[in-house]
Amino acid sequence: MVDAVSDSDIVFVSVPIESTDGVIKDISAAMKNGSILMEIASVKGDIPMTMKQNAAKGVEVISAHPMFGPNVTDPKGELIVLVPVTEGGDWLQGTRSIFEDEGLETELLGFEEHDEMMAVIRGLTHFAYIAIGTTLRDPDFDVERSRRYMSPIYEAMMDNIDRILAQNPEMYARIQMNPDTERVHDIFISQCNHLTDLVWKNDIDGFIEEMQKAANHFKEAKSALTEQYKLKNPTGKLPRERDKLSRYKNSEI
């Protein structure tokens, strides 16, 4: 690997999350001045700092995270998050242009904010679906028979569970090991216990109140985003507001 990277302009590390730090340490010091080092881990943790501390002088460092799985048949319109680690480099805009020329959207994030976001976007979402999947292992519940009576929401949920459970469980386990995810788990489990308590107490008013609070939070958040975006875009159309379900068949989300 050292021989390969020493004469390369672009080095892109794409290995299991637990191996990323080690590979970066093995190769980054051998990279040439003016080259770029990138990696693709879905949980950043200490990886950006490892890249920055070990990269040879003059090597630009960018962390990346495609927000779609490898089975997406058409990446046009999909999002790739870029996390610049070194400042003032020449590669960042060129890298964005390469992806955008292929029809992808790009967004920049700091690596700490990235992991905070992914704790919910990936960590909480996967955790909830996996928990439902493990709950449905109950031998008294016939999952396949239940598909005969699916509502649209149940069908969408089952499709998502199917896609997640059909893929590499180690990858999903590693995503859960994001330190920021632990705090989100605690909040989620606390809310589950609170809602369960309301149900067992037959507290209909309390349950309705919790739903209304959540609904108001979602409305306020979307309203704020809409107003902010209208200042930049006269059409007022929200970014990434589109139906992607057909492209996500059998893909990781």
Backbone as numpy.savetxt, mean C-alpha at the origin, in Angstrom:
# Nx Ny Nz CAx CAy CAz Cx Cy Cz
26.95 -9.87 -7.74 26.12 -8.66 -7.74 26.98 -7.40 -7.74
28.09 -7.45 -7.00 28.96 -6.27 -6.93 29.52 -5.94 -8.30
29.95 -6.96 -9.04 30.45 -6.72 -10.40 29.37 -6.15 -11.29
28.13 -6.62 -11.12 27.04 -6.17 -11.98 26.70 -4.70 -11.74
26.70 -4.28 -10.47 26.27 -2.91 -10.18 27.36 -1.89 -10.41
28.61 -2.31 -10.40 29.71 -1.34 -10.48 29.74 -0.60 -11.81
29.14 -1.19 -12.84 29.14 -0.54 -14.15 27.72 -0.20 -14.60
26.77 -0.19 -13.67 25.37 0.05 -14.03 24.94 1.46 -13.68
24.13 2.05 -14.56 23.57 3.37 -14.28 22.37 3.28 -13.35
21.59 2.21 -13.50 20.37 2.04 -12.71 20.42 0.70 -12.00
20.27 0.72 -10.69 20.23 -0.52 -9.90 18.90 -0.53 -9.16
18.09 -1.57 -9.41 16.75 -1.67 -8.84 16.69 -2.95 -8.02
16.58 -2.82 -6.71 16.56 -3.97 -5.80 15.12 -4.43 -5.62
14.83 -5.66 -6.02 13.49 -6.23 -5.89 13.62 -7.64 -5.32
13.69 -7.71 -4.00 13.86 -8.97 -3.29 12.87 -8.99 -2.12
12.67 -10.14 -1.45 11.80 -10.13 -0.28 12.22 -9.07 0.74
11.22 -8.52 1.44 11.47 -7.39 2.35 12.59 -7.70 3.33
12.60 -8.93 3.87 13.59 -9.26 4.90 15.01 -9.33 4.35
15.16 -9.41 3.02 16.48 -9.49 2.40 16.97 -8.14 1.87
16.08 -7.16 1.83 16.39 -5.89 1.15 17.57 -5.18 1.80
17.56 -5.04 3.13 18.65 -4.37 3.82 20.00 -5.00 3.49
20.06 -6.32 3.55 21.33 -7.01 3.32 21.84 -6.83 1.91
20.95 -6.92 0.93 21.37 -6.75 -0.46 21.89 -5.34 -0.68
21.19 -4.35 -0.13 21.62 -2.96 -0.28 23.02 -2.76 0.32
23.24 -3.32 1.50 24.56 -3.19 2.14 25.65 -3.87 1.30
25.30 -4.97 0.65 26.29 -5.71 -0.14 26.71 -4.96 -1.40
25.78 -4.21 -2.01 26.06 -3.68 -3.35 26.23 -2.17 -3.42
25.64 -1.41 -2.48 25.52 0.04 -2.70 26.86 0.76 -2.74
27.81 0.32 -1.95 29.10 1.01 -1.93 29.87 0.84 -3.23
29.53 -0.20 -4.02 30.25 -0.46 -5.27 29.68 0.31 -6.45
28.57 1.02 -6.25 27.93 1.72 -7.36 28.73 2.95 -7.77
28.61 3.30 -9.02 29.44 4.39 -9.56 28.78 5.75 -9.37
29.58 6.77 -9.38 29.12 8.15 -9.27 28.14 8.47 -10.40
27.01 9.09 -10.04 26.03 9.48 -11.04 24.97 8.44 -11.32
25.03 7.30 -10.66 24.02 6.25 -10.87 22.88 6.42 -9.89
21.86 5.55 -10.01 20.71 5.62 -9.13 20.45 4.26 -8.51
20.13 4.25 -7.22 19.76 3.05 -6.48 18.29 3.16 -6.09
17.51 2.15 -6.48 16.08 2.11 -6.14 15.74 0.76 -5.51
14.65 0.73 -4.74 14.14 -0.53 -4.21 12.62 -0.47 -4.19
11.97 -1.61 -3.91 10.54 -1.72 -4.18 9.75 -2.28 -3.00
10.33 -2.27 -1.79 9.66 -2.87 -0.64 8.37 -2.13 -0.31
7.34 -2.88 0.09 6.05 -2.26 0.41 6.02 -1.71 1.82
6.96 -2.11 2.68 7.16 -1.50 3.99 8.58 -0.98 4.04
8.75 0.30 4.32 10.08 0.90 4.22 10.90 0.72 5.49
10.34 1.05 6.65 11.09 0.89 7.88 12.44 1.60 7.81
13.52 0.84 8.06 14.87 1.41 8.05 15.53 1.36 6.67
14.82 0.83 5.66 15.45 0.64 4.35 15.95 1.94 3.74
15.16 3.03 3.71 15.68 4.27 3.12 16.95 4.76 3.82
17.01 4.65 5.15 18.21 5.09 5.86 19.39 4.18 5.55
19.15 2.89 5.40 20.21 1.97 5.01 20.77 2.34 3.65
19.88 2.68 2.72 20.31 3.09 1.38 21.16 4.35 1.45
20.68 5.32 2.21 21.38 6.61 2.29 22.74 6.46 2.94
22.82 5.65 4.00 24.07 5.50 4.75 25.12 4.68 4.01
24.67 3.78 3.14 25.59 2.86 2.50 25.91 3.20 1.05
25.11 4.06 0.44 25.34 4.38 -0.96 26.66 5.13 -1.14
27.34 4.82 -2.22 28.59 5.51 -2.54 28.31 6.98 -2.86
29.34 7.79 -2.76 29.20 9.22 -3.03 28.73 9.43 -4.46
27.76 10.34 -4.62 27.27 10.66 -5.95 26.19 9.72 -6.45
25.75 8.77 -5.62 24.68 7.85 -6.01 23.35 8.41 -5.49
22.40 8.60 -6.40 21.08 9.08 -6.00 20.25 7.89 -5.51
19.45 8.13 -4.49 18.68 7.05 -3.87 17.19 7.41 -3.87
16.39 6.53 -4.45 14.93 6.70 -4.48 14.29 5.36 -4.12
13.35 5.41 -3.18 12.57 4.23 -2.84 11.26 4.28 -3.60
10.74 3.12 -4.01 9.52 3.08 -4.82 8.54 2.06 -4.25
7.26 2.28 -4.53 6.22 1.34 -4.09 5.07 1.37 -5.08
4.99 0.40 -5.99 3.83 0.32 -6.88 2.59 -0.07 -6.06
1.51 0.65 -6.23 0.30 0.39 -5.47 -0.64 -0.56 -6.21
-0.05 -1.55 -6.88 -0.82 -2.56 -7.60 0.05 -3.81 -7.70
-0.60 -4.94 -7.93 0.11 -6.21 -7.95 0.64 -6.57 -9.32
1.46 -7.62 -9.39 2.10 -8.01 -10.66 1.14 -8.59 -11.68
-0.08 -8.94 -11.28 -1.02 -9.53 -12.22 -1.96 -8.52 -12.86
-1.79 -7.25 -12.55 -2.59 -6.23 -13.22 -2.21 -6.23 -14.71
-3.18 -6.44 -15.57 -2.90 -6.62 -16.99 -2.53 -5.32 -17.70
-3.03 -4.21 -17.19 -2.75 -2.92 -17.82 -2.45 -1.90 -16.73
-1.18 -1.52 -16.55 -0.83 -0.60 -15.47 -1.20 0.86 -15.73
-1.71 1.17 -16.91 -2.06 2.56 -17.21 -3.08 3.07 -16.20
-2.79 4.23 -15.64 -3.67 4.82 -14.65 -3.40 4.36 -13.24
-2.54 3.36 -13.07 -2.20 2.89 -11.73 -1.18 3.84 -11.09
-1.00 3.69 -9.78 -0.16 4.61 -9.02 1.12 3.94 -8.57
2.23 4.65 -8.70 3.48 4.24 -8.07 3.96 5.38 -7.18
4.20 5.06 -5.92 4.66 6.05 -4.95 6.19 6.08 -4.97
6.75 7.26 -5.04 8.20 7.43 -5.02 8.60 8.15 -3.73
9.62 7.62 -3.08 10.10 8.18 -1.81 11.54 8.63 -2.02
11.77 9.91 -2.34 13.14 10.39 -2.53 13.91 10.32 -1.20
15.09 9.75 -1.25 15.91 9.61 -0.04 17.03 10.64 -0.03
17.67 10.86 -1.17 18.68 11.90 -1.29 18.07 13.11 -1.99
18.57 14.27 -1.66 18.01 15.51 -2.20 18.88 16.06 -3.33
18.21 16.77 -4.22 18.93 17.50 -5.24 19.53 16.65 -6.34
19.02 15.43 -6.54 19.55 14.56 -7.58 18.95 14.85 -8.95
19.57 14.27 -9.96 19.11 14.48 -11.33 18.14 13.40 -11.81
18.03 12.31 -11.06 17.29 11.15 -11.54 15.79 11.22 -11.24
15.38 11.98 -10.23 14.00 11.90 -9.77 13.01 12.26 -10.86
13.19 13.41 -11.51 12.23 13.82 -12.52 12.25 12.88 -13.71
13.44 12.42 -14.07 13.53 11.46 -15.17 12.82 10.16 -14.85
12.93 9.73 -13.60 12.26 8.50 -13.18 10.75 8.67 -13.24
10.27 9.80 -12.74 8.83 10.06 -12.82 8.36 10.07 -14.27
9.16 10.67 -15.15 8.77 10.77 -16.55 8.68 9.39 -17.20
9.60 8.49 -16.85 9.57 7.13 -17.41 8.25 6.45 -17.06
7.88 6.52 -15.79 6.63 5.88 -15.37 5.41 6.57 -15.99
5.42 7.91 -15.98 4.26 8.64 -16.48 4.11 8.48 -17.99
5.23 8.36 -18.71 5.16 8.11 -20.15 4.51 6.77 -20.45
4.58 5.84 -19.50 3.94 4.52 -19.66 2.49 4.54 -19.16
2.01 5.72 -18.75 0.62 5.85 -18.36 0.35 5.70 -16.88
1.40 5.54 -16.06 1.20 5.45 -14.62 1.11 6.84 -14.00
0.51 6.90 -12.83 0.52 8.12 -12.03 1.61 7.98 -10.97
2.23 9.10 -10.60 3.27 9.09 -9.56 2.92 10.08 -8.47
3.27 9.71 -7.25 3.12 10.59 -6.10 4.39 10.50 -5.26
4.81 11.63 -4.67 5.97 11.65 -3.80 5.53 11.62 -2.34
6.24 10.83 -1.53 5.98 10.74 -0.09 7.29 10.66 0.66
7.33 11.20 1.88 8.44 10.93 2.78 8.31 9.51 3.30
9.44 8.87 3.67 9.35 7.45 4.01 8.59 7.22 5.32
8.63 8.15 6.27 7.86 7.97 7.50 6.36 8.07 7.20
5.97 9.05 6.39 4.57 9.19 6.03 4.11 7.99 5.21
5.01 7.48 4.36 4.68 6.30 3.58 4.24 5.15 4.48
5.05 4.85 5.50 4.73 3.72 6.37 3.48 3.98 7.20
3.25 5.24 7.58 2.02 5.58 8.30 0.80 5.34 7.41
0.90 5.76 6.15 -0.20 5.55 5.21 -0.43 4.07 4.95
0.67 3.32 4.72 0.54 1.91 4.38 0.02 1.08 5.55
0.22 1.58 6.78 -0.31 0.86 7.95 -1.83 0.75 7.86
-2.47 1.73 7.21 -3.92 1.69 7.02 -4.27 1.12 5.65
-3.66 1.69 4.59 -4.03 1.32 3.22 -3.76 -0.15 2.94
-2.63 -0.65 3.40 -2.31 -2.07 3.23 -2.55 -2.85 4.53
-1.95 -2.37 5.63 -1.97 -3.14 6.87 -3.37 -3.40 7.39
-4.17 -2.35 7.57 -5.51 -2.52 8.12 -6.42 -3.26 7.14
-6.34 -2.88 5.87 -7.21 -3.51 4.87 -6.96 -5.01 4.79
-5.70 -5.40 4.63 -5.38 -6.83 4.55 -5.76 -7.55 5.84
-5.45 -6.92 6.98 -5.72 -7.53 8.28 -7.21 -7.84 8.43
-8.06 -6.88 8.05 -9.50 -7.07 8.18 -9.98 -8.21 7.28
-9.53 -8.23 6.03 -9.96 -9.28 5.11 -9.42 -10.66 5.53
-8.17 -10.71 5.97 -7.61 -11.99 6.42 -8.36 -12.48 7.66
-8.69 -11.56 8.56 -9.44 -11.94 9.76 -10.81 -12.51 9.39
-11.47 -11.90 8.40 -12.76 -12.44 7.95 -12.56 -13.82 7.34
-11.49 -13.96 6.54 -11.20 -15.26 5.92 -10.95 -16.34 6.95
-10.19 -16.02 8.00 -9.94 -17.02 9.04 -11.19 -17.31 9.86
-12.06 -16.30 10.01 -13.32 -16.51 10.71 -14.20 -17.50 9.95
-14.20 -17.40 8.64 -15.05 -18.26 7.81 -14.52 -19.68 7.68
-13.43 -20.00 8.38 -12.98 -21.39 8.44 -13.90 -22.24 9.31
-14.76 -21.57 10.06 -15.69 -22.29 10.94 -16.35 -23.43 10.15
-16.17 -24.68 10.61 -16.68 -25.82 9.83 -18.20 -25.84 9.70
-18.90 -25.07 10.53 -20.36 -25.02 10.45 -20.85 -24.02 9.41
-19.90 -23.28 8.77 -20.31 -22.30 7.76 -19.81 -22.75 6.40
-20.72 -22.93 5.48 -20.40 -23.40 4.13 -20.14 -22.19 3.22
-18.87 -21.88 3.02 -18.50 -20.70 2.23 -19.02 -20.82 0.80
-18.83 -21.98 0.17 -19.25 -22.13 -1.21 -20.76 -22.03 -1.35
-21.49 -22.60 -0.43 -22.95 -22.50 -0.49 -23.40 -21.06 -0.33
-22.68 -20.30 0.48 -23.08 -18.91 0.72 -23.00 -18.07 -0.54
-22.17 -18.49 -1.50 -22.02 -17.72 -2.74 -23.31 -17.74 -3.57
-24.19 -18.68 -3.31 -25.46 -18.73 -4.04 -26.40 -17.60 -3.63
-26.12 -16.99 -2.49 -27.03 -15.98 -1.94 -26.35 -14.62 -1.78
-25.34 -14.37 -2.60 -24.51 -13.19 -2.40 -25.24 -11.89 -2.74
-25.09 -10.92 -1.85 -25.44 -9.53 -2.17 -24.21 -8.92 -2.87
-24.37 -7.76 -3.52 -23.21 -7.14 -4.18 -22.05 -6.86 -3.22
-22.35 -6.41 -2.00 -21.29 -6.10 -1.04 -20.58 -7.38 -0.61
-21.35 -8.43 -0.35 -20.76 -9.71 0.06 -19.88 -10.27 -1.06
-20.34 -10.16 -2.29 -19.56 -10.65 -3.43 -18.24 -9.91 -3.55
-18.30 -8.57 -3.42 -17.06 -7.78 -3.50 -16.10 -8.17 -2.38
-16.65 -8.38 -1.17 -15.80 -8.77 -0.05 -15.16 -10.13 -0.30
-15.95 -11.09 -0.79 -15.42 -12.43 -1.04 -14.37 -12.42 -2.14
-14.57 -11.59 -3.16 -13.57 -11.47 -4.22 -12.24 -10.98 -3.65
-12.31 -9.97 -2.79 -11.08 -9.43 -2.20 -10.41 -10.45 -1.30
-11.18 -11.17 -0.49 -10.60 -12.20 0.36 -9.94 -13.28 -0.49
-10.62 -13.71 -1.55 -10.05 -14.72 -2.45 -8.70 -14.28 -3.00
-8.63 -13.03 -3.45 -7.39 -12.54 -4.07 -6.25 -12.51 -3.06
-6.54 -12.09 -1.84 -5.50 -12.00 -0.83 -5.04 -13.39 -0.40
-5.98 -14.28 -0.11 -5.61 -15.60 0.40 -4.93 -16.47 -0.65
-5.11 -16.13 -1.93 -4.50 -16.92 -3.00 -3.03 -16.56 -3.23
-2.54 -15.55 -2.55 -1.18 -15.09 -2.83 -0.21 -15.46 -1.71
1.01 -14.97 -1.85 2.11 -15.35 -0.97 1.84 -14.89 0.47
1.58 -15.82 1.40 1.26 -15.40 2.77 2.43 -14.73 3.49
3.65 -15.08 3.11 4.80 -14.44 3.77 4.85 -12.96 3.44
4.53 -12.60 2.19 4.51 -11.18 1.81 3.50 -10.43 2.66
2.32 -11.02 2.85 1.29 -10.35 3.64 1.68 -10.28 5.11
2.36 -11.32 5.59 2.84 -11.29 6.98 3.85 -10.17 7.17
4.76 -10.00 6.21 5.77 -8.95 6.31 5.13 -7.57 6.29
4.09 -7.39 5.49 3.40 -6.10 5.46 2.79 -5.80 6.83
2.29 -6.83 7.51 1.72 -6.62 8.84 2.78 -6.24 9.87
4.05 -6.56 9.59 5.10 -6.28 10.56 5.57 -4.83 10.54
4.96 -4.00 9.72 5.20 -2.56 9.75 4.92 -2.07 11.18
5.89 -1.47 11.88 5.66 -1.03 13.26 4.45 -0.11 13.41
4.15 0.69 12.39 2.99 1.58 12.47 1.68 0.81 12.46
1.70 -0.43 11.94 0.47 -1.21 11.84 -0.04 -1.64 13.21
0.86 -1.84 14.16 0.45 -2.27 15.50 -0.53 -1.29 16.13
-0.24 0.00 15.99 -1.13 1.02 16.55 -2.49 0.97 15.86
-2.50 0.78 14.54 -3.75 0.70 13.80 -4.55 -0.54 14.21
-3.85 -1.67 14.41 -4.51 -2.88 14.89 -5.22 -2.62 16.23
-4.51 -1.96 17.14 -5.07 -1.68 18.46 -6.36 -0.87 18.36
-6.35 0.15 17.50 -7.54 0.99 17.32 -8.67 0.17 16.72
-8.35 -0.63 15.70 -9.35 -1.43 15.01 -10.00 -2.44 15.97
-9.18 -3.15 16.72 -9.70 -4.16 17.65 -10.52 -3.49 18.75
-10.07 -2.33 19.20 -10.82 -1.59 20.20 -12.19 -1.19 19.67
-12.24 -0.75 18.41 -13.53 -0.38 17.81 -14.42 -1.60 17.63
-13.83 -2.74 17.22 -14.61 -3.98 17.10 -15.23 -4.35 18.44
-14.42 -4.28 19.50 -14.93 -4.63 20.84 -16.03 -3.66 21.28
-15.83 -2.37 20.96 -16.84 -1.36 21.35 -18.16 -1.61 20.63
-18.08 -1.86 19.31 -19.31 -2.11 18.55 -19.98 -3.40 19.00
-19.18 -4.42 19.29 -19.74 -5.68 19.79 -20.46 -5.46 21.12
-19.85 -4.63 21.96 -20.46 -4.34 23.26 -21.81 -3.65 23.08
-21.89 -2.72 22.11 -23.16 -2.04 21.84 -24.21 -3.04 21.37
-23.79 -4.00 20.54 -24.73 -5.00 20.04 -25.25 -5.87 21.18
-24.33 -6.34 22.03 -24.74 -7.22 23.14 -25.63 -6.48 24.14
-25.46 -5.19 24.24 -26.32 -4.39 25.14 -27.61 -3.97 24.46
-27.77 -4.37 23.19 -28.95 -3.98 22.43 -29.09 -2.46 22.37
-27.92 -1.77 22.30 -27.89 -0.30 22.30 -27.97 0.20 20.85
-29.19 0.25 20.32 -29.37 0.66 18.93 -28.95 2.11 18.73
-29.33 2.98 19.66 -28.97 4.40 19.53 -27.45 4.58 19.52
-26.75 3.84 20.39 -25.30 3.95 20.43 -24.65 3.47 19.14
-25.18 2.39 18.56 -24.64 1.87 17.30 -24.87 2.86 16.17
-26.08 3.41 16.12 -26.40 4.41 15.10 -25.48 5.62 15.23
-25.24 6.05 16.47 -24.36 7.20 16.70 -22.96 6.95 16.17
-22.42 5.74 16.40 -21.07 5.42 15.92 -21.03 5.44 14.40
-22.06 4.88 13.77 -22.10 4.90 12.30 -22.19 6.33 11.77
-22.99 7.15 12.42 -23.15 8.53 11.96 -21.85 9.32 12.12
-21.13 9.09 13.21 -19.84 9.75 13.40 -18.87 9.38 12.29
-18.84 8.09 11.97 -17.94 7.64 10.90 -18.36 8.22 9.56
-19.68 8.23 9.29 -20.18 8.78 8.03 -19.84 10.26 7.90
-19.99 11.01 8.98 -19.65 12.44 8.95 -18.17 12.65 8.70
-17.33 11.79 9.31 -15.89 11.91 9.11 -15.53 11.69 7.64
-16.14 10.70 7.02 -15.87 10.43 5.60 -16.36 11.58 4.73
-17.55 12.11 5.03 -18.08 13.23 4.24 -17.19 14.46 4.36
-16.74 14.76 5.58 -15.89 15.93 5.80 -14.55 15.77 5.10
-14.00 14.56 5.14 -12.70 14.32 4.50 -12.82 14.48 2.99
-13.88 13.92 2.40 -14.04 14.04 0.95 -14.33 15.47 0.55
-15.11 16.19 1.36 -15.42 17.59 1.06 -14.15 18.44 1.07
-13.29 18.21 2.05 -12.03 18.96 2.13 -11.15 18.67 0.94
-11.08 17.39 0.52 -10.27 17.03 -0.63 -10.82 17.65 -1.90
-12.16 17.66 -2.03 -12.78 18.25 -3.22 -12.47 19.73 -3.32
-12.61 20.46 -2.22 -12.35 21.90 -2.23 -10.89 22.18 -2.55
-10.00 21.37 -1.96 -8.57 21.56 -2.20 -8.24 21.32 -3.67
-8.85 20.29 -4.25 -8.52 19.94 -5.63 -9.12 20.92 -6.63
-10.28 21.51 -6.28 -10.89 22.48 -7.18 -9.99 23.70 -7.37
-9.20 24.03 -6.37 -8.29 25.16 -6.49 -7.23 24.91 -7.56
-6.92 23.64 -7.78 -5.88 23.28 -8.75 -6.46 22.82 -10.08
-7.72 22.37 -10.06 -8.31 21.77 -11.24 -9.73 22.29 -11.39
-9.99 23.15 -12.36 -11.32 23.76 -12.50 -12.44 22.74 -12.70
-12.12 21.53 -13.19 -13.17 20.55 -13.40 -13.69 20.00 -12.09
-12.87 20.08 -11.04 -13.29 19.57 -9.74 -13.28 18.07 -9.62
-12.82 17.36 -10.66 -12.80 15.90 -10.61 -11.67 15.43 -9.69
-12.01 14.56 -8.77 -11.01 14.09 -7.83 -9.99 13.21 -8.52
-8.71 13.27 -8.10 -7.70 12.41 -8.70 -7.98 10.96 -8.39
-7.64 10.08 -9.34 -7.77 8.63 -9.19 -9.20 8.22 -8.87
-10.16 8.99 -9.38 -11.57 8.66 -9.17 -12.05 7.87 -10.38
-11.95 6.51 -10.30 -12.27 5.69 -11.45 -12.58 4.27 -11.00
-13.20 3.54 -11.88 -13.55 2.14 -11.57 -12.42 1.25 -12.06
-11.74 0.57 -11.12 -10.61 -0.28 -11.49 -10.91 -1.76 -11.30
-12.14 -2.12 -10.91 -12.41 -3.48 -10.49 -12.06 -4.49 -11.58
-12.38 -4.19 -12.85 -12.15 -5.15 -13.91 -10.68 -5.47 -14.10
-9.78 -4.53 -13.74 -8.36 -4.77 -13.95 -7.75 -5.50 -12.77
-8.52 -5.67 -11.67 -7.93 -6.24 -10.47 -8.30 -7.71 -10.26
-8.89 -8.33 -11.28 -9.18 -9.76 -11.15 -7.88 -10.53 -10.94
-7.84 -11.33 -9.92 -6.69 -12.19 -9.59 -5.42 -11.41 -9.32
-5.53 -10.18 -8.86 -4.32 -9.41 -8.56 -4.30 -9.02 -7.09
-3.12 -8.74 -6.61 -2.94 -8.32 -5.21 -3.41 -6.91 -5.05
-4.09 -6.61 -3.93 -4.53 -5.23 -3.69 -3.99 -4.77 -2.34
